Amino acid sequence: MQTIQQKIYRTLTRMLIPGVLFCLFSACRNDPKEISMLTGANKNHEDKATDITGIYSKEGKVKARLFAHEYIKNESATQPYTDLNTRIRVEFYSDSATLNNVLTADSCRIYDATGNVLMWGHVKIVTTKGEELTTDELIWNSGIERIFTEKPVTIQTSGEVLHGNGLEANQDFTWYRITNPRGSVSVQKGEMPAD
């Protein structure tokens, strides 16, 4: 037979335990917006890696190989991007898998939505023909497959050195135009248009 105290204790236990559990479970909700505001996770969500090698292929053929010391991907930025830092190197290949051009730069940023690429710091392109382009900044527009810069540019060929401000070129660098050339350019007899 139970005493009155045991009955009261048992009744209170039956009422209090579910009430306490209900309060605990309802208090344990996590609002993702509140958490990201407290931790700053939205602003600082970055994936990082070091010493990476990337291979870009199209229709089963390797088109480019990329080497970078530092890789940072930020998908929560207003315009999601990927940064490659600390002397990057990109090797471009033809359809027959021969090396076409080599591009080096200190850093680059790839905008994920558009595929456009901004390269800066000691940017250099060396072609298999021995031509060498140097500048401080290049922009590759993947949509129209063109390379641009408004910065000073130097192109060294086998016979001359060309200087100017600004450049437009196709992505494989088989055609280019310096938009504001400066300095002198040597031409062969018959290459100058007649007035």
C-alpha positions in Angstrom: 0.0 0.0 0.0 1.3 3.4 -1.0 1.5 6.3 1.4 0.0 9.6 0.6 3.5 11.1 0.0 4.3 8.4 -2.5 1.0 9.1 -4.4 1.7 12.8 -4.5 5.3 12.2 -5.6 4.1 9.8 -8.3 1.4 12.3 -9.5 3.8 15.2 -9.6 6.4 13.1 -11.5 3.9 12.1 -14.1 2.9 15.7 -14.6 6.4 17.4 -14.3 8.5 15.1 -16.4 6.5 15.4 -19.6 6.2 19.2 -19.0 9.9 19.6 -18.5 10.7 17.4 -21.6 8.2 19.4 -23.7 9.9 22.7 -22.6 13.4 21.3 -23.3 12.5 20.0 -26.8 10.8 23.2 -27.8 13.8 25.2 -26.6 16.3 23.2 -28.6 15.4 24.6 -32.1 18.2 26.1 -34.1 17.3 28.8 -36.5 19.9 28.7 -39.4 19.6 32.5 -39.9 20.4 33.2 -36.3 23.3 30.8 -36.3 24.9 32.3 -39.4 24.5 35.8 -38.0 26.2 34.8 -34.7 29.0 32.8 -36.4 29.4 34.8 -39.6 29.3 31.6 -41.5 27.6 33.3 -44.5 30.5 35.7 -44.9 33.4 33.3 -44.3 32.3 30.1 -46.0 35.4 29.1 -48.0 36.8 25.8 -49.1 40.6 25.9 -49.2 43.3 23.6 -50.5 47.0 23.8 -51.3 49.2 22.6 -54.1 46.4 21.7 -56.5 46.4 20.4 -60.1 43.3 20.7 -62.2 42.5 19.2 -65.6 40.0 20.8 -68.0 38.8 18.5 -70.8 36.2 18.9 -73.5 34.7 15.9 -75.4 37.3 13.6 -73.9 40.3 15.7 -74.8 42.5 17.5 -72.3 42.3 21.3 -73.2 44.2 22.7 -70.2 46.1 21.7 -67.0 46.2 24.1 -64.1 48.7 24.2 -61.2 48.3 26.5 -58.2 49.8 26.7 -54.7 46.6 28.0 -53.0 43.0 27.3 -53.9 40.1 29.2 -52.2 36.4 28.7 -53.2 33.7 31.0 -51.8 30.2 30.0 -52.9 28.4 32.3 -50.4 29.8 35.5 -51.9 27.4 37.8 -53.8 29.2 36.6 -57.0 30.6 33.1 -56.1 34.2 32.8 -57.0 37.3 30.7 -56.9 40.7 32.3 -56.2 44.0 30.7 -57.2 47.0 32.3 -55.6 50.8 32.1 -55.3 52.1 31.7 -58.9 49.6 29.8 -61.0 50.5 28.0 -64.2 48.1 27.0 -67.0 49.2 24.8 -69.9 46.8 24.9 -72.9 46.7 22.0 -75.4 45.5 21.5 -78.9 43.0 18.8 -80.0 46.0 16.6 -80.9 47.3 16.9 -77.3 50.3 19.1 -78.1 51.2 22.0 -75.9 50.1 25.4 -77.4 50.6 28.1 -74.8 51.7 28.5 -71.2 50.2 31.2 -69.0 51.7 32.2 -65.6 50.4 34.8 -63.1 50.6 35.6 -59.4 46.9 35.2 -58.9 43.5 34.7 -60.6 39.9 34.8 -59.8 37.3 32.7 -61.6 33.7 33.9 -61.4 31.7 30.6 -61.1 28.4 31.9 -62.7 30.0 33.3 -65.8 33.2 31.4 -66.1 35.1 34.7 -66.7 38.6 34.8 -65.3 40.6 37.8 -64.0 44.4 37.2 -63.8 46.8 39.7 -62.2 50.4 40.1 -61.1 53.3 39.3 -63.5 50.9 37.8 -66.1 52.9 36.1 -68.9 51.8 34.1 -71.9 54.5 32.1 -73.9 53.4 30.6 -77.2 54.9 27.6 -79.0 56.0 30.1 -81.7 58.2 31.8 -79.2 56.0 34.9 -78.7 55.8 36.2 -75.2 53.2 38.6 -73.8 53.7 40.3 -70.4 51.2 42.6 -68.5 49.9 43.2 -65.0 46.3 42.1 -65.7 44.3 40.0 -68.2 40.6 39.2 -68.4 39.3 36.1 -70.2 35.7 36.3 -71.3 34.7 32.7 -71.7 31.4 33.6 -73.4 33.0 35.2 -76.4 36.4 33.3 -76.0 38.4 36.5 -75.9 41.3 37.9 -73.8 41.4 41.6 -72.8 43.4 44.1 -70.9 43.5 47.9 -70.6 46.9 47.8 -68.8 50.3 48.3 -70.4 51.3 45.3 -72.4 54.6 44.1 -74.0 54.7 41.4 -76.8 58.1 40.1 -77.8 58.3 38.2 -81.0 61.3 36.7 -82.8 62.0 40.0 -84.6 60.7 42.8 -82.5 59.2 44.1 -79.2 55.8 45.7 -79.3 54.5 48.0 -76.5 51.1 49.5 -75.9 48.2 50.1 -73.5 45.4 47.6 -74.0 45.1 44.3 -75.8 42.4 42.1 -77.4 43.2 38.5 -78.4 41.5 35.2 -79.1 41.8 32.6 -76.4 44.5 30.6 -78.1 46.6 33.7 -78.8 46.9 33.1 -82.6 45.4 36.5 -83.2 45.9 39.7 -81.2 45.7 43.4 -81.5 47.3 46.1 -79.2 44.6 48.7 -78.9 46.9 51.7 -78.2 50.4 50.8 -79.6 53.4 53.0 -78.7 57.0 53.0 -79.9 58.3 52.1 -83.4 57.4 49.0 -85.4 59.6 47.6 -88.1 57.9 46.5 -91.3 59.0 44.8 -94.5 59.0 46.7 -97.8 55.6 46.4 -99.4 53.8 45.8 -96.0 52.9 49.5 -95.6 49.7 50.5 -97.3 50.1 53.1 -99.9 48.4 56.5 -99.3 
